[in-house]
Amino acid sequence: MRLVFVFALVALTAAVSASGIAYWLNRNTVLDRTQNAVLKDFRTALGERAGALPVQPRCGELQDAARQMAAGPQNYAVLLIGTDSERKECVATTDRKLLTPKSVPQSLRTAVGTARPVDDANRFSHHLYWQRKEVGDVPYLIAGAKVTGGGPTGYLMKSLATERQDLNSLAWSLGIATALALVGSALLAQAAATMVLRPVQRLGHAARQLGEGRLETRLRVTGTDELADLSRTFNRTAEQVEQRVEELSAREAASRRFVADMSHELRTPLTAITAVSEVLEEEADSLDPMIEPAVRLVVSETRRLNDLVENLMEVTRFDAGTARLVLDGVDVADQVTACIDARAWLDAVELDADRGIVARLDPRRLDVILANLIGNALKHGGSPVRVSVRTEDAAGTEHRCAPGAVRAGSSAAMSDGEPDDGPAPGGVLLIRVRDHGPGIPEEVLPHVFDRFYKASASRPRSDGSGLGLSIALENAHIHGGEITAANLPEGGAVFTLRLPMDASRLAGDDRTEGGGAPRAPGADDAGARSGTEDGR
């Protein structure tokens, strides 16, 4: 549309300018030709007819001379004004309705009656004067002159209606030519758009497809112009990108297979080593005091290695896209209580959650998320750690499910009223884990969920591997949720987990299986351990 507008504007400007110049030149030519012919004929007739009259002609002679002058080929009206021998003014006109002394403009009469001094540059005392005038919307040429040496004064009045009609026809013709030029410019712009803009649009569409991951996208190339060269360059670039992505994908797949195979191969010897370390741990009190520290170190490192292998296998499942959801109806308060109770955190964690908040989630993966967040807060934050559970409706308003709150370790709800119907379908589950520690350094906040990231370079051999929060985030993503970390103004850090109340909408996703009872640990439980290894 912009191209059509520009073409039309340029064509309109050029056509109007050319038409205006042509009309002006033709108008001047037509009027000058007619005017010169009329004035020349009038000057000749005035000299031959009126000049032959006496200085003081009779009125009849004056009238005959006027009729003879008007009978010429130019077809104009004639007015002659003279003085007879008795000093009476005689007025002779060939058209009493059109040309009378009153119809002659006063400025013209004054100019005609004024005598000019005669000298070398001006040989005549009187000259021929003319002007144009409209009478009843009809243009006329009015001219007048006085016979030199004494005699009558003559005026003519010539209609220019024919010339106006010719000029109007010319104006219509130029207007039609301008309109045709405007239409032609629009067609030309359309043709230019077809030849130039459409290939550019196809190039843009192909670039979007390439950006969306369709690396096989190619352009059909025809011609040898600049657009064809651009299309060939695009195709070469797409081929190189596709080849590079295939190489990187192959390397990434090989890396994932290596990690998965390595983790799988390590599980068998680790199982044996773990069994031996557990026996050694039971007998540690009866061992030589010199050997006991070494035995306990071996036991702790074996457990750490076992957790690392399990976490690596879980991360490999996420990267390979083989992680699955097993959905079930979960009372969130009971799930959080069970997570805290199983890890003996009852004395260190405060729970603010209402019974009756039921969500359809994967219980095992929710347990992994909670264990990582709470364990991380206990290990790197400050006590007490507070876990709150809320729901959020579609309007973004938080609310509780029931007035009664359940504290960690409680076996029943301390409800002051009947629970309501719970959150509306499609709501969001909010779980906040807050500590009272020093908070997370600002430079660390963007990296808390990165794999193998540790805030302190001075603690490279901390108990954690730096995978816990990353695994928690992946488990939130597989539910269609999110985890965010922030510092509170009053101190301490807070991790906010947002999950859909019903993850069944992901049932069509290749990462989701039908709902049912949770699988037993070991079916796909690499992430079922607490995994509290991310540090701040």
N, C-alpha and C positions, 0 to 999 in steps of 0.2 A: 504493500500500500504506500509506503514511503517513496518507493521508486516511481510508482504511477503518479503520485502527487508531484514529485520533483519534475518528472517529464512533462506533466500537464502544465505546471507553472511556467517552466521554461518555454514550452510551445506557445502558451497563451501570451506570455510577455513578448515573444518574438513576433507572433502573428498580429497582435494588437499594435505593436510598434510599426511593423511593415504596413499594415492596413491604414493606420493613421497617417503615415508619411505619404502613402499612395493616394489616399483621399485628399489630403491637403494639396499635393502637387496637381492632381487632376482638377480640383476645384478652382485653383488659381488659373490653370490653363484655360478651362472652359469659360470662366467669367472674363478673363482678360481678352480672350479671342472675341467673344460676343461684344464686350464693351468697346474694344478698339474698332470693330467693324461698324457698330452703330455710331460712335462718335465721328469716325471718318466720313460716313455717309451724311451725317447731320451737318458737319462742317462744310462739306461740298455743296449740299443742298441750300444751306443758309447763304453761302456766298453767291450761288447762282440765282436763286429765287428772290430772297430778301434783299440781296445786294443790288439787284436790278431795279428795285422799287425807288421811287423818289424819296428824298429825305423826309418829306412829310406826305406819306401815301394816304390815299383814301381808304376807308374801312373795307370797302369791297375788294380793292386791290390786295389788301393785307390778308383777307380771307381766302382769296384765290391762291395766293402764294403759300399759305399754310396747307391747303388741300394738296397742292402740287408737291410740297415737301413730304407730306405723310403718305403719298402714293408710291413712295419708293419701296425697294425690296425688303427693307428692315422692319417694316410694319410697326411704326411707333407713332404716338400721338404728338401733335405739334401745337405750340402756343406761341403766337406772335403778338407783341405789344408795341404799338407805335403812336405817333401824334400826327394828326392831320393838319391841314393848312389853317384850320380855325382853332388850333391849339387844344383840340379835344383828344382824349386818349381813346385809341381804338384797340380792342382786344379781339383777336381772331384765334379760335381753337377748333381742332378737329374732333374733340371729345369733351363736351361740356360737363359730363359727369365725372370724368377722371382727371382732366388737366385744366385747371383754372389758376388765376393768379394766387388764390388762397391755398391751393394745394402745393404750390412751390415753396419749399422751406425758405424761411427768411434769411438764413445764413447763405444759401445759394444765391438768392436775389441780391444780397448785399455784395457778395464776391463778384457777381457778373456786372453790377452797376458801378463798381469802383474802377476808376481809371488809374493806370499805372504809368509812371514817368517813362518816356521813350528815350532810350540811349542805345549805345552800341550793343549792349547785351540784351536789350529788350526793344524790339522794333515795333511792337504793337501796344497800344494803350489798353486794349481789352483782350481777355483770353477766354478760352473755353473751360468751364468748371463743371464737375459732375459729383454725384454722390448716390448711395443706394438707400432705398427707403421701402418699408413694407406698408401696404395698404390692404387691409382686410386679409392678413396672413399671406398676401401675395407679394413677392419681392419685385421691386421696380428699380430701373436705372433712370435717374433724372439728371439732365445736363442743360446748360444754358450758356449763351454767348450773345454779345452785342456786335452789331455790324460796325466795323471800323469806318471812321469818317462820317459818322452820323447815319441814322437809319433805325429800323425797329430792333427790338430785343427778342430773341427766339429761345424757346425751351422745348425739350423733348421728354417724353416719358415712355420707357420701353419695359414691357413685362419680361421678367426673368423666370417665369413659371416653368417653361420648358427646360431651362438649364437646371432648376431645382429638381425637377423630376428625374433628369438624367443623373444628377448627383445622388439622389435618393436611391436610384437603381444601383449605382456604383457602391453606395454604402451597404445595401443589402447583399450585394455580391461579395464584398469584402467580409461582411459578417458571416456569411455562409462559409467562405474560405477559412475564416478563423475557427469556426466550429469544426469543420472537417480536419483542420490541423490539430485541434484539441483531441478529437477522436483518434486521429492517426497517432498522436503521441501516446495516448493510453494503450493502443494496440502495440506500439513499439515498446513501451515499458513492460507490457505483459510478455512480449517475446523476449525481452532482455531478462525478465525474471525467470522465464522458462530455461533460457540458456545459461544463466549465471547463478541465480539464487537457488533454483531447485537442486543443482549439484551440491551447493553449499549446505542446503537443508539435509540432503542425503548424507553428507559428510558429518554433520552434527548428529544426526540420528545414529549413524554408525559409531561415532565416538561415545555416545551415551550407552549403546549396547556393549561396547568394549569396556566402559567403566563399570557396567553391571556384571561383568564377568563372562560375557559371551566372547571369548577370545577367538572364536572361529569367524567372527564378523569380517567380511571383506567387501570392498567396493568394486562395482563393475566399471572398468576404465575404457573409455572410447575417446579418440581424438589425440591431439598432440599439443593442446594449449596448456596454459598455466594450471587450470583446474584439473586437467588430466594428470599433470606432474604431481599436483598436490594429492590426488587420489592414489597414485602409485606410491608416493611417500608414506601415506597412511597405511596402505597395505603392507609395505615393507616393515613399518614400525609395528603393526599388529602381529605380523609373523614373528618378529624378534621378541615382542612381549610374550606371545604364546609359547615360544620356545623356552624363554627364560622362566616363565611361570611353571612350565612342565618340569624343567630341571629343578627348580626350587621345591616343587611339590614332591618330586621323586626323592630329593634329599630329606625333606621333612618327613615323608612317609618312612624312609629308611631310618631316620632318627627315632621316630615313634616305635618302629618295630624293634630297634635296638634296645630302647628303654624298656619296652614291654617284655622282650625276651630276657633281658638282663634281670628285670625284676622277677619274672617267673622262675628263672633259673636260680635266683638267690633264695626263693621261698623254701625250697627243699632243705638246703643246708642250714638255713636260718631256723627252720622248725627244729632240727636236731640240736642246733646250738642253743636255742631258747630252752629246750627241755633240759639240757645239761646245765645251763646257767641257773635255771630254777632249782635244780637239785643242789648246786653249789651254794645258792643263796640260803637254802634251808639249813645247810651244814656250815654256814659261814661262822656261826658263833663257836663252833667246836674246832675251827681251823687255827693254825699257828697265827698269832697276832701279826707276824710279819707278812703273812700271805693274805690275810683277810682284806686289807684295802685293795689289793690287786683283784681279788675275786669280786668284790662289790663293784669295782670299776668295770670289769668285764661284763657283769650282769647289767649294769646301767647302759653301757654302750651297746650291748646286744639288743636291749629293748629299744634304744634309740634307732639302731640300724633297722630293726624290724618295722618300727613306725615309718621310717623313711621309705622303705621298700613298699609298704602298703600305700603310702601317700603317692609315690611315684606311679604305682599301678592305677590309682584312681585318676590322677592327672592324665595318664595315657588314655584312659577311657573317654575322658572329656575331649581330649584333642582328636581322638579317632571318631568321635560322634557316636560311640556305642553305649554311652550312659543312658539308663532308662529310668522312668518314673514308675513307681508302684503306688497308686493313689489309694487313699483310705480316708474315712472320716476321722478327724483328729480333734479331740478336745485340747485346745492349745494350752490351757492352764495345767492340765494333767501331764501333757507332754513336757512342758518346761520343768514341772516338779520332778518328773521321773528322771530327766537329764541331770538335774542338780543332785538328786538323791543318789543316783548311780555312781556319781563321782565324789560323793562325800563332801559336797560344798554347802551343805545346809546352813552351817554356822556363819559362812562368809557372804552369802547372797541373800538379798531381800527381793521378794517377788510380789509384784503388784499386778495381779491378773484375776479376771473374773471367770468363774466357771460358766460354761454354756456357750463359749465362743468356739464354735465347731467349724473347722475348715477342711476342705478336701485336698490333702497334700500327701507327700511321701513321708511317712513318719521317720524312717531311717535317715533320710537326707536332712529333714528338719532337725533331728537330733545331732547330726554332724555340724550343722550351722550353729546351733546353740552352744554346743560343746566348745567349738573354736572361739566364738565371740566371748562367752563367759570365762573360759580358761585364759584367754588372752588378757581380759580385763583384770582377773585375779593375779596373773603373773607379772604384768607390766604396769598396771594401774595402781590404784590405792583403794583400800577397803573403806566403807562397804561398797560392794557392787550391787547395783539395783537393776532389776529386770522388770520392765513394764510392758503390758500387752494391751493394745487398743485396736479398734477397728476404724476404718475411714470409709465414708460413703462416696458416691460419685461426685458430690459437690466439694469433696475435700475436707469435710467436717469430721473430726474425731469424736468417738463416743464409746462409752462402756456398754458391755452387754447386760450387766446386772449391777445393782447397788453393792452387793457383797463382794469383798476382795478376799483372795486366798493368798496366804503367806507361805513361804517355803516351809515344807515340813508339815503343813496342816493337812488333815485328812478329810475335812469337810468345809464347805463354804460357810462363811459367817455372813449370811444374807439377811438384810433388813427388809426385803420385799420380794415379790415374785419376779423372776427374770422375764425380760421382754422376749420378743420373737427373734432376737439376734440381728446381726447385720443383714442388710439387704443383699440379694444376689448380685454378684459383680463387684462387691466391695473389696477393700484392701485390708490385709492384716498388717499391723504395725507392731514390731517388737523392738524395744529400745534397751540396750545394755549400756549402763552408765557406770563409770568408776569415779573415784575421788582422788585420783593421782595428779601428777603434774601436767597431764595432757600430752598431746602428740606434737612434736616440733613442726613448725609450719613447712619446713623443707621436706619433712617425712610424709606429710599428709597425702600428697599425690601418689606415693609409692607403697602405701600400707598393704595394698592387695596384690602387689607384684610378687611373682614367684621368687623364692630364695632371697627376698630382700630383708635385710636386718638393719635396724636404725643405727646401731652402734657398731662401728668398725672395730672397736676394742673388745667386742665379745663375739669373735668369729666362731667360737666353739660353744655357743649357748645350747641349751637342751633342745631348742626348736630348729627346724630345717628351713623355716621361712615359707612353708607351703600351706599352713593351716588356714590363714585368712583367704588365700587364693582358692583353696578348695571350697571354703564356705561361700565365696562369691560365685563360683561355678555352680554350686548346688542351688543358689538363689536364682541364677540365670536359667537353669533348666526348668524351674517352676514358673518362669516368666516374671521374676522379681528382681530386686536390686538391694545392695547393701551400700550405705554411705557412712563415712567417718567424719567427725567434726569435734572441735573443742568447745566447751561451754564457757560462757563469760565468767561464771562463778568458779571455774576450775574443773578439771577432769575432762575426760574424753567420753564421747557417746557414739555408739555404733547403732544405726537404724536399719532394721531389716523390713523390707516391704515385700509382701507376697500376696498374690491373689487369693481371695477366700476360696475359690474353686479353680483348681488348675486343670479341670477337665477340658477346657477349651484347647489345651495342647494335645488332646487325645489323637488328633490327626497328624501330629508331629512324629517324625520317625524316632524321636527320643523318648516317646511315652508309651507305656503299656496300659492295658485296662486296669481298673481299680481292683482291689482285693485286699486281703490281709497282708501285712508286711512280711517280706521274706525273712527267713531266718538268717542271722548273721553268718556270713561265709558264702552266701549265694552270690552276693556282689557287694561285699561289705568292706571294701578297702578303705572307705571313708568313715566307717562306723566308729572308729576310735575317736578319742577326744580331740586329737590333733591340735593341741594348744601349743603350737610351736612358733607362732609369729611374735616377734619382739618389737618394741618401740624404743 
